[in-house]
Amino acid sequence: MAQQNVIDKLKERGLIKQVVFEEDLKKLLESGPQSFYIGFDPTADSLHVGHFMQMIVAKRLQDAGHRPIILIGGGTAMVGDPSGRTDMRSMMTKETIRHNVECFKKQMQRFVRFEGENAAILVDNADWLLDLNYIEFLREVGSSFSVNRMLTAECYKQRLEKGLTFLEFNYMLMQAYDFLVLHEKYGCVLQCGGDDQWSNMLAGADLIRRKEQKDAYAMTFALLTTAEGIKMGKTAKGAVWLDAEKTAPYDFFQYWRNIADEDVEKVFRYLTFLPLEEIEELTKYKDERMNKAKERLAYELTLMVHGEAAANDALTKARGAFSGDSANMPTATIPAGMTQIADILVAVAKVPSKGEAKRLIAGGGISVDGQKVTDMLACVTDSQLANGFVLQKGKKNFYKVSVE
């Protein structure tokens, strides 16, 4: 039996959304190692769940023998990508971008290899974008773009309603130029990215064909969304980060442990390396046995992002919380003067506001030391403050709380 092509493997897991000249790309990838690139704009000092898919695809392609080029958008981040946005992204200083790039490098090492055979290369497009001669750029690159065609791109159509700056309008040209530079310097033939980047990626492949008379390809993968079409990786407190300082491993574990049942199989397929047969076996039951699958999913992803020790610790704490074993519950501290349970919920249980905390109490979703709280103004007792107490939010979230 012929070995399965990496494109077919990605499609089998539902990862691929669109491909330019798919059959030609398959043959190229089968012919030998190729260089591909995925871009990241360093708009924060950590990767988040939205980047997870990109790193997984990069790892899968590298494991298949191909060389990843990780492009950090130190230059494009100074403009802002309008794709998928209805507002203009604020511009950052060079110092902030440089700091964020360093943070990205450390996290990416958990996914792709930067040493050995087909080692990943990390580049920053600031190296060639910041010193561009504008007239030369317009002549060499701008002359290859049709404004009429650009305005049909979804990323621009959405922004035209609220106003599209000329600064943002240049983003497609710069991203296309990135692909051309990587093609010239490293022989890069493929750009990968989220499906919201399709128009920009097509522009890059087309620019190479026009300027170099050589083939270039683009491949997008599905966005990580819930069954309702909402992007995953958001909580009441904000994004779910891959940095342990921004999202603790236990909270990262709990995010995946608590996703909807209908999303479990898809996330297994997209983000883990478990065989499809094992995933099917884990997720075939649509009853309480799905909780076992969720626990396995949360463990696998925490293991990948934070390592074995953190994954084991999160698993132990999660099981302790679910069983009521206070010895293994996640712990939290509160200031000495904090007594009202609504305030404690905001401080400890990641409830976004005191008003929301009161609504949870009114709805019967809060307990302290096993006793349901019914009074929205209720406070913990002096004894509980002195000895510590167990706070429960909903069915699954337990915290062992003590005073600082």
Order of alpha helices (4+ residues) and beta strands (2+ residues): alpha-beta-alpha-beta-alpha-beta-alpha-beta-alpha-alpha-alpha-alpha-alpha-alpha-beta-alpha-beta-beta-beta-alpha-alpha-alpha-alpha-alpha-beta-alpha-alpha-beta-beta-alpha-beta-beta
